[in-house]
Structures are given as structure tokens and as C-alpha cells.
Amino acid sequence: MLARPLLRLAWIAFGAAAGIALALTLAAPPVSPFLLASLGGSAVFLFGLTRAPAAQPRALFGGHLGGALVGIACYQLFGDALWVYALAQVLALWLMLLTKTVHPPAGANPLIMIHGHAGFAALWQPVFAGVFALAVVAALWSRLYPGLTRYPVAWLDRSPPTTFWGGWRD
């Protein structure tokens, strides 16, 4: 009985490793692989929490691209002072909540983009390239093992599904 869950666990682990390896290979971060550190958390969602709204493409792509865009814009406008990091983090959180594209690992992107002194080209390379590679591997990998939840479960699931942000009720 234990063999099947262990086999599934190993399959998920190899999938996550393959996804990160492909993302790092395709995105080829010029300065540091830490420009894609947030994708490690995304791999946990895509391969381990496949059904979560935060793992679905709307949140995955919207969260990563939106968070990176906010970080890049803040850096380009204001530099890399401590207050800029805090401002970018808050703006990215607001953007994800308002657009219902909350993907927790993407919350690191504003900080990563400011620290890396990223330009707008970073949205395409490494951010989009890395996220796309991870999503493609998750979609293919999830279809190869019988009985595994297929990714994506729902392309446009909202994350969070309601506007009760932080558990606050109106």
C-alpha cells in the first residue's frame, strides 16, 4: 500500500526538478539564478498543490508578471532604497489582490527585480520564459502519471476566489 504513494511522491519530485531545470535553462538568468528564486515556490504549487487557485495559470502568470512589473517600475522610477522595496511589495500585493492573481511565490518578484536592478526586458527574459517553462512541464508531467491531477485544473480560477482579503469580512 505504501509503494503507490511513494511512487507518486517521487513522480511529483522529479517533475518539479525537471520544471525548475528547464526554467533555469531557458531563462538563463544573466546575473544570478536568484532572479528566478520565486519559481521554486511556484514549483511547490504546480506539482504539490495542483488544485489550488493560486497554482492556476491566471494566478501563476498574473502574479509573476504583475509582481515583476511593479518591482521593475519602482526601481526604474525611484532606485533601490529600502523604502522602494517596501513600496513595491505593497503595490504588488495590492495588484495581485485587486486582479485576483495572488500567487504567493510571486510576492518575491518585486524584491528580486529591485535587487537585480532589472529593466523591463526582464519581464520577457527571465520572468515569462521561466514561468512558461515551468507551466509547460507541469501540464505535460501531470498527464503522464495515471490518476494524477492534471494541470491546469481551471485556467481562469481567481486567487483568492472572494474579496475577503486577509479574512476581513465587510
N, C-alpha and C positions, 0 to 999 in steps of 0.2 A: 504494500500500500504506500509506503514511503518513497518508493522509487519514482513514481509518476510526478509527485510534487517537486522532488529534487531535480528531475529531468526538465520540468517546466521552468524551474528557477534558473537552472543552467542555461536554458534556451534564452530566457529573458536577459541574463547577464551577458551572454555572447552578443545578443542583439544590441544592447546598449553600448558595448565595447566597439562593435562594428560601426554603429552610428556615429560615435564620437571620433573614431579613427577616420571615417570618411569626411566628416565635417572639418576636422583639422587639416586633412589632406587637401580638400577642395578650397577651403578658405585661406589656407596658407598665411596665417597671420604674420605680417611683415615685422612687427616689433616683438611680439610675445604671444605665446599661446594663451596667456591670460586674457587677451581680447575676446576669447571665446569661453571663458570660465563659466559664464552663466548657462552655457549649453550642457554642462554636466548636470545641473539641476533639471534641465529640460529632459534629459535622457531618463531621469528618475520618473518624471511624469509620463512620458510617452511609453516607456517599457514597463514601468511598475504600477502606475495609476492610470492606465489607458482610458478608463471610462470617465475620469474626472473632467468637468467642464474646462478646467484650466489647462488640460492636455490637448484640447481640440484645436484645429487649425486657426480658428478665429483668435483665440487667446494666444496661441503659440506665436503666430506671425505678428498679430497686432501688438502684443506685449513687447516682443523683442524689437520690432521696428520702431514702435512708438517710444519705448524707453530709450533706445539708442538715439533716435532723432532729438529727443529732449536734451539728452546729455551733450550731444554734438552742438546743438544750437546754443545751449548755455555756455559751453566752453568757447565757442566762436564769438559770442557776444560779451562775455564777462571774464574769461580766463579760467584759472584753476584755483581760485581762493577757496577756503573752507566753506564760506557762505554759499558759493556757487554749487558745490557738491550737495549741500542741504536743499537749496532751491530746486536743483534738478531732480533730486529724489522726490520731493513733494509734488512737483509738476508731473513727473512720470506716474506717480501713484494716482493723482487726480485724473490724468488722461486715461489710464487703464480702467479706473472705476467708472468714469463717465461713458466710456465707449464699450464697457463690459468685455474688456480684453485682458483681464487680470491673469497673468502668468507669473507666479512668484519668482522663478529664477530670473525673469527679465527685469525684475526690480534692481538687479545689479548693473544693468546696462548703462544707466546714466553715469554711475560712478566709474565704470570701466572706460567709457568713452572720454570722460573728462581726464581721467588719469593718463589715458593713452594719447591725449591731445589729438583726438580723431577729427578728421574732416568729413564732409558729407558723403564722400565716396565710400566711407566705411559702412554706410547703410547697405550697399550692394556687396562689398567685399571687406570685411569678413561676415557681417551680420546675416544678410539674406542668404548668402551662399551656405553658411554653416547651418542655419535653421532649416533651409530647404533640404540639405543633405540628410540631416537628422530625421526629418519628417518622411522622406522617401524610404529610408532604411526601416523606420518604424512601420510604415504601411506595408512594405514587402515582407519584412520579417514576421509580422503578426499573421500573415496569411500562409506561412509555410508550416506552422505547427498546428495540428488538428485540435480544435476546441479552444484555442487561444482567442481572446477578444481581439477583433480586428480594429486596427487603427486606420482612419479616424472613426470614431463611433458616430459623431454628428459634426459635420463641417462647421456649422454656424452656431453651436451652443454658446450661450452667453456665460461669461465668467466675471463676476458672480451672476447667478440667474435672476436675482432680485436686487432691489436697491437698498436693502437693509445692510448698508455698509458697516462693518465692524459690529454687527449685531444690534445696532441702534434702530429702534422702532419709532416711527413717527406717531 
